[in-house]
Amino acid sequence: MTHPAYGELRPVTPLASVLLARNPSPMTLEGTNTWVLRAPDATACVVVDPGEDDEDHLRDVAGQGPVALVLLTHRHHDHAGGARRFAELTGAPVRALDPSLVLGSEALVDGDVVGAAGVELRVVGTPGHTSDSLSFLLDGPGAAAGAVLTGDTILGRGTTVIAHPDGTLGPYLGSLRRLADLPRGTIVLPGHGPDLPDAPAVATAYLTHREQRLGQVRAALEQLGTGATARQVVELVYAEVDETLWPAAELSVRAQLDHLRT
């Protein structure tokens, strides 16, 4: 698969540009979004999610200027797999919630404020897709709208897999409520897919979708019996979904079943 954005840095806001990794799949859409953040007058940059261990992509990102800091939204390989190699290429420290991913610095926690390259980001814990998922709030310059880098908590297209058992539904619903409380017009800078204009609207739509799916799973259990397997529920509830996505749907269903049964 080719895409016109591969290898091209695309400005999205005055502070944020995106470089699309060449790792398309049903799970990653066109590929992983690597975000490059800097103030308009800054030479250095902050990189969020360097992506997989793909030498060409990592060198493309490293070529965007001196890298002051690397941030990771979560541990999945399509976001963090190349972080160690990227640190070798750039000499930049890597920060994440999971201490095992941290290089040359310290782990992040909810509420941290991180500044580099003329930008300031507030760390927001948004567990659910994974237990270590983070989002990063980026204020806009002057009166410009702010933005939130959501990793896989909110995607630019479609909905997010709850990667059970590491991912859990209860915390994910709480994370969506936090994002729904952001100011209107906060731009979504997702880990996959296009940027979106209003984080609260998208988070609210995600919450509605999750409640609908939970209702469908409850109905499936009534039809199949409370001992139904996740696969049986998927075949009933996700019948309209391409079967190549059923393994991912099964992870979410396992999370839903665990949520309902506990």
C-alpha positions in Angstrom: 0.0 0.0 0.0 1.3 3.5 -0.8 0.0 6.8 0.5 0.9 10.3 -0.6 1.7 11.3 3.0 4.5 8.7 3.4 7.7 10.5 4.0 6.1 14.0 4.0 5.8 16.1 7.1 2.3 17.6 7.2 1.5 20.6 9.3 -1.8 20.3 11.2 -1.7 23.1 13.8 0.8 25.9 14.4 2.6 23.6 16.9 2.0 20.1 15.5 2.9 18.3 12.3 2.6 14.6 11.5 4.7 12.1 9.7 2.9 8.9 8.6 4.7 5.6 9.2 4.7 3.1 6.4 2.9 0.3 8.4 -0.6 0.1 7.1 -2.9 -2.7 8.3 -6.5 -3.2 9.3 -5.5 -2.3 12.8 -3.2 0.7 12.1 -5.3 2.2 9.2 -2.9 4.0 6.8 -0.1 3.7 9.4 1.0 5.1 12.7 1.0 8.9 13.1 4.3 10.2 14.5 3.8 13.7 15.8 6.5 16.4 15.6 5.8 19.3 18.0 7.7 22.7 18.1 7.0 26.4 18.6 7.2 28.3 15.3 10.5 29.9 16.3 12.1 26.7 17.7 14.7 24.6 15.9 14.4 21.6 18.2 11.3 19.4 18.4 9.4 17.0 20.6 8.5 13.6 19.0 5.4 11.7 20.1 5.3 8.0 19.1 8.3 7.4 16.8 6.6 4.2 15.6 7.9 0.7 14.8 11.5 -0.2 14.5 11.6 0.9 10.8 14.9 2.5 10.0 13.6 4.5 7.1 10.8 6.0 9.1 12.9 6.7 12.1 15.5 8.5 10.0 12.8 10.5 8.3 11.6 11.6 11.8 15.1 12.2 13.1 15.7 14.5 10.0 13.0 16.9 11.1 15.5 18.7 13.4 17.3 18.2 16.7 15.0 16.1 18.9 14.8 17.4 22.4 12.4 14.8 23.8 10.5 11.6 22.9 7.1 10.9 24.4 5.1 7.6 24.1 1.4 7.3 24.4 1.5 3.6 25.2 3.5 0.5 24.9 2.2 -1.1 21.6 5.0 -1.8 19.1 3.5 0.3 16.3 3.9 3.3 18.6 6.9 2.5 20.8 8.8 -0.4 19.0 11.3 2.0 17.5 11.9 4.2 20.5 15.2 2.7 21.6 16.6 2.9 18.1 15.3 6.4 17.7 17.0 7.4 20.9 20.2 6.0 19.5 19.8 8.1 16.3 18.9 11.3 18.1 20.4 11.2 21.6 16.9 12.3 23.0 15.5 10.9 26.2 12.3 8.8 26.0 9.5 9.3 28.5 6.4 7.1 29.1 4.1 5.9 31.8 5.7 2.4 31.7 9.1 2.6 33.3 10.4 -0.2 31.1 10.1 2.2 28.1 11.9 5.1 29.7 15.4 6.0 28.5 17.6 8.6 30.0 14.9 10.3 32.0 12.0 9.4 34.3 8.5 7.9 33.9 5.5 10.2 33.3 2.5 10.4 35.6 -0.9 11.9 35.2 -0.8 15.6 35.7 2.9 16.1 34.8 3.7 19.2 32.7 6.4 18.7 30.1 8.1 21.5 28.3 10.6 21.4 25.4 11.1 23.0 21.9 8.9 25.9 23.0 5.8 23.8 23.7 4.2 22.7 26.9 2.2 19.5 27.3 0.1 18.3 30.1 0.0 14.6 30.7 -3.5 13.0 31.0 -3.8 9.4 32.1 -6.3 7.8 29.7 -6.1 4.0 30.5 -8.4 1.5 28.8 -7.0 0.7 25.4 -3.9 -0.4 27.4 -3.2 0.1 31.1 -0.4 2.6 30.3 -2.2 4.8 27.8 -1.6 8.5 28.0 -2.9 11.6 26.2 -1.0 14.9 25.9 -2.8 18.3 26.0 -1.1 20.9 23.9 -2.2 24.5 24.2 -2.5 26.5 21.1 -0.5 29.8 20.6 -2.3 32.9 21.5 -6.1 32.4 21.1 -5.7 29.4 18.9 -7.6 26.2 19.8 -5.7 23.6 21.9 -5.1 20.1 20.8 -4.9 16.7 22.4 -2.7 13.8 21.3 -4.7 10.7 22.0 -2.6 7.8 20.9 -5.1 4.9 20.4 -7.6 6.2 23.0 -9.4 8.1 20.2 -8.7 7.3 16.5 -9.2 9.5 13.5 -11.5 7.0 12.0 -13.4 4.0 13.5 -13.3 3.0 17.1 -10.6 1.7 19.5 -9.9 -1.9 20.5 -9.8 -2.5 24.2 -6.7 -4.7 24.3 -7.9 -7.1 27.0 -6.6 -8.2 29.5 -4.1 -5.3 29.7 -6.9 -3.0 28.4 -10.1 -2.8 30.5 -13.5 -1.2 29.7 -14.2 0.6 33.0 -11.1 2.7 32.9 -11.6 3.3 29.2 -15.1 4.8 29.8 -13.5 7.0 32.5 -10.9 8.2 30.1 -13.5 9.0 27.5 -15.4 11.1 30.1 -12.2 13.0 30.8 -11.7 13.8 27.1 -15.4 14.7 26.8 -14.8 17.4 29.4 -12.1 19.2 27.4 -13.0 22.6 25.9 -15.0 22.6 22.7 -12.9 22.9 19.7 -9.9 21.0 21.2 -8.4 19.3 18.1 -7.8 15.5 18.2 -4.3 14.5 17.0 -4.7 10.7 17.0 -2.3 7.8 16.8 -4.0 6.6 13.5 -6.2 8.3 11.0 -6.9 12.0 10.3 -7.0 14.7 12.8 -10.5 15.7 14.1 -11.9 19.1 15.0 -13.6 18.6 18.4 -12.4 16.2 21.0 -15.4 16.5 23.3 -17.8 15.6 20.5 -15.8 12.6 19.4 -15.3 11.3 23.0 -19.1 11.7 23.5 -19.8 9.7 20.3 -17.3 7.0 21.5 -19.2 6.8 24.8 -22.5 6.4 23.0 -21.0 3.7 20.8 -19.6 1.8 23.8 -23.0 1.9 25.6 -24.6 0.5 22.4 -22.1 -2.3 22.2 -22.6 -3.2 25.8 -26.3 -3.4 25.2 -25.7 -5.7 22.2 -23.5 -7.9 24.3 -26.1 -8.1 27.1 -28.7 -9.1 24.5 -26.3 -11.7 23.0 -25.8 -13.2 26.5 -29.5 -13.5 26.9 -29.8 -15.3 23.5 -26.7 -17.5 23.9 -26.6 -18.0 27.6 -24.4 -16.4 30.3 -21.7 -19.0 29.6 -21.2 -17.9 26.0 -17.6 -17.4 24.8 -16.3 -14.2 23.5 -16.0 -15.7 20.0 -19.7 -16.7 20.0 -20.6 -13.1 21.0 -18.4 -11.7 18.3 -20.1 -13.8 15.6 -23.5 -12.5 16.7 -22.7 -8.9 17.6 -20.1 -8.1 15.0 -21.7 -10.1 12.1 -21.6 -7.0 9.9 -17.9 -6.3 10.6 -15.2 -7.7 8.2 -14.0 -11.0 9.6 -10.4 -9.9 9.4 -11.2 -7.6 12.3 -12.9 -10.3 14.5 -9.7 -11.1 16.5 -9.5 -7.5 17.5 -13.3 -7.4 18.2 -12.9 -10.5 20.4 -10.4 -8.6 22.6 -13.0 -5.8 23.1 -15.7 -8.4 23.8 -13.6 -10.1 26.4 -13.2 -6.7 28.1 -17.0 -6.1 27.8 -17.8 -9.5 29.3 -15.4 -9.0 32.1 -17.0 -5.6 32.7 -20.5 -7.0 32.8 -19.6 -10.0 34.9 -17.7 -8.1 37.6 
